[in-house]
Amino acid sequence: MSQQQQQQQQQQQKLNVDLSQAQDVGCEKCENLYFTPVIMIKRLSALLSPTGQEIKFPVQGFQCTSCKAVETPFSE
């Protein structure tokens, strides 16, 4: 089987997921189940940057529609 055929088969397998078996994830603060996508802008100083220059980059997070708490990959 070629690499392309393997990739296509993997993509098809990913699409064959029964979402009724997935667990809902609620807000950590109020347990609400609904969120709005938001974007945070992070800044990396030139000292930490791999290019030696300051970098600004977007990080996607989710804001609870009830209590407005924001959860990002950096949230604890």
C-alpha positions in Angstrom: 0.0 0.0 0.0 1.4 3.4 -1.0 2.0 6.2 1.5 -0.8 8.2 -0.1 -3.3 5.4 0.3 -2.3 4.9 3.9 -2.9 8.6 4.6 -6.3 8.4 2.9 -7.2 5.4 5.0 -6.1 7.1 8.2 -8.2 10.2 7.3 -11.2 8.0 6.6 -10.7 6.2 10.0 -10.7 9.6 11.7 -14.0 10.5 10.1 -15.6 7.3 11.4 -15.9 8.4 15.0 -19.2 8.2 16.8 -19.4 11.6 18.6 -22.2 10.3 20.8 -19.4 8.4 22.6 -17.4 11.6 23.2 -17.5 13.2 26.6 -18.7 16.8 27.0 -16.2 19.2 28.4 -17.6 22.0 30.6 -16.1 25.2 31.9 -13.8 24.6 34.8 -15.4 27.4 36.8 -19.1 27.1 36.2 -19.5 23.8 34.2 -21.3 25.5 31.3 -21.0 23.5 28.1 -20.9 26.4 25.6 -17.9 28.4 24.5 -16.9 31.1 22.0 -13.5 31.0 20.3 -11.2 33.9 21.2 -7.6 34.8 20.2 -4.9 35.9 22.6 -1.8 37.6 21.4 1.4 36.4 23.0 4.8 38.2 22.9 8.1 36.4 23.0 11.1 38.6 23.9 14.1 38.7 21.6 16.1 37.0 24.4 13.9 33.9 24.2 13.0 34.0 20.5 14.8 31.6 18.2 15.2 34.4 15.6 16.7 36.8 18.1 13.9 39.2 17.4 10.7 39.9 19.3 7.8 37.7 18.1 4.1 38.2 18.5 1.8 35.3 17.8 -1.8 34.3 18.2 -3.0 31.6 20.6 -6.6 30.3 20.3 -8.6 30.0 23.5 -12.2 29.5 24.4 -14.4 31.9 26.4 -17.3 30.5 28.5 -20.6 32.0 27.3 -21.9 32.0 30.9 -19.1 33.2 33.2 -16.8 34.6 30.5 -13.8 32.7 31.9 -11.1 32.1 29.2 -9.5 28.7 28.8 -6.3 28.4 26.7 -3.7 25.7 26.3 -1.8 27.5 29.0 -4.6 27.5 31.5 -4.1 25.4 34.6 
